[in-house]
Amino acid sequence: MPNYRVGRVSQEIQREVNDILQKRVRDPRVQGITITDVEVTGDLQQATVYYSTLKDDEETSKETQIGLDKAKGLIRKELGSRLTIHKTPELFFERDQSVAYGNHIDALLNQIKNDE
């Protein structure tokens, strides 16, 4: 029997973390972040939040990760008050590499098109 609850909780976490980042977190390092995906463990104890930014340079990526790590407590506290689950999952933030990979593939396709 499939467990639909994990999927529903991950979607709810994604929606709420996006809202919290836009409205509650005032750190300029985390402005312009888009939450792309959330993976929750089967026991709902840990959640990995994948994010992407508009800027792709390494300096911005490090600053954004530091800002998210600093805001993790506030985000988890707000998430706990908004969700109706027994225990708020521990949050881990990771940069989503699929956006950069997609840009790389697009650049390769454009290069092939220009070579022809």
N, C-alpha and C positions, 0 to 999 in steps of 0.2 A: 504494500500500500504506500503510495507516494506521500511525502511529507510536504504539503503546500505551505505550512506555517513559516518555514524558513524563508521561502520566496516572498511571502507577504511582509514579513518582518524586515527583510533586506530592502524592499521597495519603500517601506515606511521610513526606515533609517535614512535612506538616500534623500527622500523628500524633506525630512526634518533637518538633516545636517545642512543641506543646501539653504534652507530657510534660516537656520541659526547663523551660518557664515555670512549671509547677506544682511541680517538685521541686528544681530547681537555682538558679533566679534568686530571690534574696532581697530584691530591690528592692520596697518597698511600692507604688511607682507602677505596677507591672505586675501587681498582684494583681487577680484577677477578670476577666482577659482571656480571651476565647474566640476561637480561630483559626477563621475561617469559610471561608476558601478560600486556596489557593496556586496561583499561576500561574508556571510554569517556562518559560523560553525553550527553543526547539527544540534548542539545543546544550548545555542543562543548565548554563549558566554563571551565570545570574541567576534569582532567584526573588523574586516579589512576594508577601508574606504579608499577607493581609487579616485584620483583627481587629475585634472589637466589644467594647464595655464596657457595663456595666450603667448607669453614669451617663452622661448625654448632654450635660452642660454643657461649655462651651468650655475652662474652666480645667482640668478633669480630662483632657480630650482632649489638651491641650498637655503636661501633666505625664506622661501615659501615653506619648506619642510620644517625649518626652525620655528616659524610662526605657528604652523599647525600643531607642532609638538607642545608649544607653550599654551595654546588655546584648547588643548585636549580636555583638560579638566572642566572648563566652562561648557564645552560642547557636550560632554558626557552628562553633566549635571542638568543642562537644559533638556537633553534627550530623555533623561530619566523622568522628568516632570511631564513630558509630552507623550511618552509611550505608555501603554497599559500592559507592560510585561513585568514579571516578578523581579528580575534583576537586569539592570542596564548592562549591555555588553561592553567589554573593554575595547577601546577603539585603537586601531593602527592605521596610519595614513601612508599610502604608497602612491608614487607618481605613476599615472597610466601611460605605459609605453606604446599602446596601440595607436595613439594619435600621431606620434612621431614616426612610427612604422608606416602608417598610411601616407604621411607626407613624403616619406622616402620612396615608396612605391609610385606615388603620383609623379615625383620628379623623374624617376626612371622611365616611366611611360612617356612623359613629355620629351625626354631625351631621345628615346627611340623614334618618336613621331618626327622630331626635328632632323634626325639623321637620315630619314627616308626621303 
